[in-house]
Amino acid sequence: MRRSHRSARHVRTPLPAVGAALVLLAVVALPTSAQAEEPSVVTCTGEADQHYSPGLTLTSRPTSVSSSFEYDCLGSAEVTAVSSGFGPITVEAGCLLGDLGGTSSLTYHWDDDTTSTFENTYIVTRPLGQTIVSATGEITSGRFAGSTAQSLIVYIAPALTGCLTSSGVSSVEGIASFTVLG
């Protein structure tokens, strides 16, 4: 009988064990930041301020609009606050009529100095004088890139007496939410 060239001390390791060891080594060798996964849902709530120039009146007219949003967030150990805004932009607006919706791109600034770009489609409704802006879209770059996101802003109805003056309503405040979904 012919002996194998292999030594009796050589032990053959099954391929599944080698594969498992390589996977374990790859996970252990990764830097800590790469191992930490972003949470599947981050919910942010806060305040919204919107400014108009000239002020809103009962008659619609070209108006410069700017908004700012400040949020506190839950669901992430990495970030706890975010801010955003837009403008000034010029739109046809009044106390009763205004923008009905469209598409937009907003940059959100997180408290750890990262950003997210939120490409979205938004709808504006105005029940009982309140302005409600609902947006759904995707985070296309930065923190949470590839995630779906939603925004909801409810501005308090301006006082009708302000709409009746020549200077109009120059600003409104409201509540806002921004949610990143996985």
Phi, psi and omega in degrees: 000136182270135180273147177288154176289351182278146178282155179292341181279345183287126180248130180275127180264128180296144182303319179302324179292322178295316179300316180296321179295320178295318178297314179299317179297319180296318180293316181293326183282344180293144175296154183303319183296327179286334180283330183288121179268145174291150179294159182283335178220128173239123182247127182237134177229150181181214187240152177231140175234134178232136183239142183234139174215118354293168181299157179288135175234183179293335180266129178291141178204163177300128186223136174276126183237135171224147182225151172223145182229134177232127185231151164253142188238150174235150174109357180223135174279343184278320184228143180233355180207155179208153176223158179202184177167179176206166172099176007281144172235155179253125179224164173278117185213153175203178180296332184256330183235158178181196180304135179258350179143179181160211177238152178208167175229120180241141175259126177258132182253111182277160183287358175256019178071019172259168179228164172224137174259121183254103175270124189214164169248131183236155177232136178247126174239157183225064178287131177051035177085345176288152173249122180242123180245119180243127182228142176225139179184209185228145170280112187266343177203160178083203180303136179068020180307136181092351180273151171280147179219157179224146177227141176222126179232130178239110177269136178295140179300133177291154178296129181302326180298326176294324179292337182275347181275160180291330179280338176072191180267119185268345178200156174222155177240162178194189178251153184218150172224148177220124184234129175257125184251104175040000000 
